Amino acid sequence: MKMMMGSSFPEEVLEHVFSFIERDKDRNAISTVCQSWYEIERWSRRRVFVGNCYAVSPAILIKRFPDVRCLELKGKPHFADFNLVPEGWGAYVAPWIAAASSAYPWLEEIRLKRMVIPDDSLELISKSFKNFKVLVLSSCEGFSTEGLAAIAANCRNLRELDLRESEVEDLNQSSGHWLSHFPDNYTSLVSLNIACLNSEVSFTALERLVGRCPNLRTLRLNRAVPLDRLAILLHRAPQLVELGTGEASDLRPDVLSNLLGAFSRCKELKSLSGFWDVAPGYLTGVYPICPRLTSLNLSYAATIQSSDLIKLVSQCQNLQKLWVLDYIEDLGLEALAASCKDLRELRVFPSEPFGVEPNVLLTEQGLVSVSEGCPKLHSVLYFCRQMSNDALRTIARNRPNMTRFRLCIIEPRTPDYLTLESLDMGFGAIVEHCNDLRRLSLSGLLTDRVFEYIGTYGKKLEMLSVAFAGDSDLGLHHILSGCENLRKLEIRDCPFGDKALLANAAKLETMRSLWMSSCSVSFGACKLLGQKMPMLNVEVIDERGPPDSRPESCPVEKLYIYRTVSGPRLDMPGFVWTKDEDSALGLS
Amino acid sequence: MPPDTLSDSPESDVTSAVTFKDTELTLGIPGEPTRSPAGKFCTKRGFIETVDLNLRTSTSKPRGKTHADEVDDKSDDVVSGACKTPASKTQVVGWPPVRSYRKKALESCKYVKVAVDGAPYLRKVDLETYNSYQELLMTLEKMFTCFKIRGNYLGESKVIDPMKEMEYVPTYEDKDGDWMLVGDVPWKMFIESCKRIRLMKSSEAVGLAPRTPPRCTTTT
């Protein structure tokens, strides 16, 4: 046993103690105690989360943590979800997989979000890691069913394959559907999510796979699996806990009764999703399991209207999470508030986001009802067309336990519909009363005043999204100088310019990233920031052409600033400029 | 203040080319001279007016539809808007913040089969790409080029085959399996409930009336 100088415990004992400490923050803290603790900790860290794939390089990661088993990476900024990040910006995972394939032979889990992963990388994963168990690709792209076939064929110990909302190219394979590439003796599947696949799925392969995997708990099917086939699958897997259905637009009584029979045998089923194009008549098939449901995602069920939704949710007394379209309307949310006392998370999505006129009777009142009736509600995403300061104040007072509050009033700069004032006071009440608020998205008519409130009260705020708000740099200054725990800030179409950014440059090093698009930050300020702050990558994203072909005072289209220990990245496309470009220009 | 980014939506193109006044519909007997920007509109106006008539005169509520009251109130707007630009303005990129994955999922590719009595082939149309009955029927006319669409004073829409001198009536099967006349319900409700379209010979369609369609197996 090796004794450390001044330490009373041998290394092995410390390692054992550290194995009980899982949270990154705690592990990071341990590593700063002394050199020996740093060493022991880094050799024993098994789980690494990289929130921005460009904040660190694979080489640096591997050097510090030589034996990682679970790797999680995030790539593009959040606003990429709304088409604000041009195609080809980056977030390529191939270099990470290549490095990991030789450095981490015992890697078991890879989780990626908003990254580009080619089939080659999937194949490399399938061949490099003998004990590979979990692959989660959330909002990723760049791969096809070929890559999935490689995973199926080679990952003997695979437990989880989750393609959440990724874009997958469907290639008709002569070697058979990718699902049939799972060998006959493969039985370890626990979770399969293929809901995002557009193409047909080989039902025989699926049925056989489901039939031979006794530990299967999660099965999220894609649209192409019709409801009449679902009953067959459920008969094979009555132990399912989470299920995502396919589509079923034709109501057939025989299918419905089969479904009822199948569902009644699924005693463990707690989570339902899918329901694309489902004839409302099929919902009665779901009634028997409603009392057990804790999670319900009806946000793709465009065919189910208010009255059916009310009947459904009224039977889900144990519901904790509900994602639904605004077809639920205020009346449905009232019913939800009355029936679902354990509700923790609510997301209401717009059925017609681009319509000018409201198409449903959903107002601020629905959200107020839920905030009144559901004492555990702490996470909200709500799209609506009108809001008032009164309503926001009421919600804030009802739910001081709110941790995530994202409100999207569809028309930009919409004022309080009762008073025609800004919604500063309403959002101010939210940050003032909800002391544990970690995430906030603003909308509606807002002045600099709201940012003053946020800077004053939003001490636990970690992520803030701002659009079409504010009057001047003062707004941005309030945020950057006041929000001590801010990690991610994303701003679009606000009159924020150079002053606040440059005055708070140091703050940016304490954050993961800042995104600003259609604001008033000049190229000159970006250059200056890049020069002053070597630990930041200041990326100017401008599809109009080289920023130095315009005056320095000209505002840039988009700006993405993030802290990094690996310097400017080497894979930038033509429309991205950073400080290295400038020094290159300076030389010529 | 930076300008909002304009998208390439066709709506914005249409807005600039044609004014609302130009395409506004009025009630009137088909064939009455009306101000219209192109001759093309005039020949179709008869049908649109008859569709308009259908909706304005119907009083019973759509079966099984939960937004009945609202929809009836709005039906006038929907139909009279049939020739107007669709009810959405110039879009700002990425706003409202709805993920394209979600948008695509909701944009159910609404492909329905179109059959014509007596024709050996089926065609498919994506209902989501049209904004009005007029647009749909114009496309059907192009697809089955031997047919013409014509309206008449009885308020029924007919498709006429001048070669065979047979009249065809556009009908559709809805979600509940019933056959209805095309033009019976507001456009939006139609695309949501239509499962397939059949250009039916008039002789067979006699029994079909708004809101009380018998099964299509009944013959006259």
Boltz contact constraints between the chains, C-beta under 6 A:
constraints:
  - contact:
      token1: [A, 81]
      token2: [B, 99]
      max_distance: 6.0
  - contact:
      token1: [A, 82]
      token2: [B, 94]
      max_distance: 6.0
  - contact:
      token1: [A, 82]
      token2: [B, 97]
      max_distance: 6.0
  - contact:
      token1: [A, 83]
      token2: [B, 94]
      max_distance: 6.0
  - contact:
      token1: [A, 84]
      token2: [B, 94]
      max_distance: 6.0
  - contact:
      token1: [A, 165]
      token2: [B, 101]
      max_distance: 6.0
  - contact:
      token1: [A, 277]
      token2: [B, 108]
      max_distance: 6.0
  - contact:
      token1: [A, 300]
      token2: [B, 105]
      max_distance: 6.0
  - contact:
      token1: [A, 302]
      token2: [B, 106]
      max_distance: 6.0
  - contact:
      token1: [A, 305]
      token2: [B, 66]
      max_distance: 6.0
  - contact:
      token1: [A, 306]
      token2: [B, 66]
      max_distance: 6.0
  - contact:
      token1: [A, 307]
      token2: [B, 66]
      max_distance: 6.0
  - contact:
      token1: [A, 353]
      token2: [B, 96]
      max_distance: 6.0
  - contact:
      token1: [A, 353]
      token2: [B, 98]
      max_distance: 6.0
  - contact:
      token1: [A, 354]
      token2: [B, 88]
      max_distance: 6.0
  - contact:
      token1: [A, 354]
      token2: [B, 91]
      max_distance: 6.0
  - contact:
      token1: [A, 355]
      token2: [B, 87]
      max_distance: 6.0
  - contact:
      token1: [A, 355]
      token2: [B, 88]
      max_distance: 6.0
  - contact:
      token1: [A, 356]
      token2: [B, 87]
      max_distance: 6.0
  - contact:
      token1: [A, 356]
      token2: [B, 88]
      max_distance: 6.0
  - contact:
      token1: [A, 356]
      token2: [B, 89]
      max_distance: 6.0
  - contact:
      token1: [A, 408]
      token2: [B, 96]
      max_distance: 6.0
  - contact:
      token1: [A, 410]
      token2: [B, 96]
      max_distance: 6.0
  - contact:
      token1: [A, 518]
      token2: [B, 2]
      max_distance: 6.0
